[in-house]
């Protein structure tokens, strides 16, 4: 691999030399030109080299400000090293595993090592330290090779333990070029950075637009944006591109309809990925919104995104396709090693220069998932077995049809149900746990639990919700070991777990049990509120969003299936229906999680 595709920095240097005054990064009213960002990242690179970073090493980024992360990525690449990002909200257990596994030569942080929550003895550079930098790195060796490591990003790991995925510089450069070409990005584009900083989507938000000479629009911090805030930020920053998770996009689409708004005039492309899209929602967006939708599909192991779909969805389409491969990937559907013809269902395989080097410190999994590609003409070619089912349509588009194994897919993340089940059983209160996707929304987890204490056993066929104290105790080990998206939202005591003829848990029957349980009258329902009072309106909206028609005024939103995306929806709908809720924020729901308490909060708002 040669030329611009060999290394992203070749394109970066070209923009610095030709368009030094153009904006590379924007944060609110402040901007950094390519020249300014280059000078700052050069100084950081020199400090990193002096601290021991270089070819073959990794620089850790323990930062929670998107602008700082972009500069840290550039500095690490300029130093000849790879980078990794420590997600600010990562639980303590996975955080320790990541830090130990990556063995970074140096961590870049803001403030002290203790403030960054890095272990004693970790080499750490404070981003805010100033003074005369070491000897400039402008004359260092710039003969970067495509096979050098560019970054290591950690997935949560389907078993709960973070999995480091190693992406080389050639793969990163080829990916940036491929996305730039597919989206027709130019120097006029401005891409709003929205994703969590440790999620691989952040790579897509940064490198393709910089490869085009455009601008990364950075938030001042890494806190999630509510739909209204997202809309205002897109408008005020004149962003042209944004990428959203499927559920987040749905909430934004709902907010636009409820507010009688359309996407800002500057916004031309909205990328959506992580889960299957609802064809009805896709068509509704196309009828109302000027910004084009791109349904994207990919995995961290294959450098973020491998396929994209856009255009008018046929009226008879039962699925929104994931589209056709980008220029840096070859995507086929196979069964038993054979490439299948159009229309047949099999496992999606991804081949080509986008593939990762493999898993960090895990040769076994690398060999299992990255296999020799017997259908490629190039010697040594590999293919990645995704575990996802799909088929190719006559027009060449691919359709994603779910997982081929027992893994669950939660908000775009792959998860082994057993990892959650083992954590739930760890405290001693639970004898056996069964976890499945919530049948009501398909994006959160529901658990049926057999209690270790016989006194807690409910009657056969009568699931009982855990009390708040029981829930706190049972969920605590999950919160310590797994990210917040993997925390179960509905938990029920059951007398038994239904089995099929093969003796395995019958997930269909279990889903029916959970659906029944969600509609049972809660023990804590209490007396009904006055029919025409403000509590009635709030309670009705809680019930509607949670799909729990018998929810009581004192029932906890989060104990009955609530999660961050549903919280956004609830607050958005309350704002549109209740005048007193106009200033309500999602944060208030964490303090006042029941209808009664939230109603009391509304009465105190100005």
Secondary structure, DSSP 8 states (H G I E B T S, - for coil): --GGGG-HHHHHHHHHHH-TTSEEEEETTEEEEHHHHHHHHHHHHHHHHHTT--TT-EEEEE---HHHHHHHHHHHHHTT-EEEE--TT--HHHHHHHHHHH--SEEEESS-TTTTT--TT--EEETT--S--SS-STTS-----TTSEEEEEEE--TTSS-EEEEEEHHHHHHHHHHHHHHHT--TT-EEE--S-TTSTHHHHHHHHHHHTT-EEE--SSS----HHHHHHHHHHHT--EEEEEHHHHHHHHHHHHHTT----TT--EEEEESS---HHHHHHHHHH-SSEEEEEE--GGGTS--EEE-S---TT-SS---BEE-TT-EEEEEETTEE--TT--EEEEEESTT--SEETT-HHHHHHHEEE-TT-SSTT-EEEEEEEEEEE-TTS-EEEEEESSS-EEETTEEE-HHHHHHHHTSSSSEEEEEEEE-TTTSSSEEEEEEESSGGG---TT--EE--HHHHHHHHHHHHHHS-GGGS-SEEEE-S---B-TTSSB-HHHHHHHHHHHHTS--TT--S---TTSHHHHHHHHHHHHHT-TT--TT-BTGGGT--HHHHHHHHHHHHHH-GGGTT--HHHHHH--BHHHHHHHHHH--
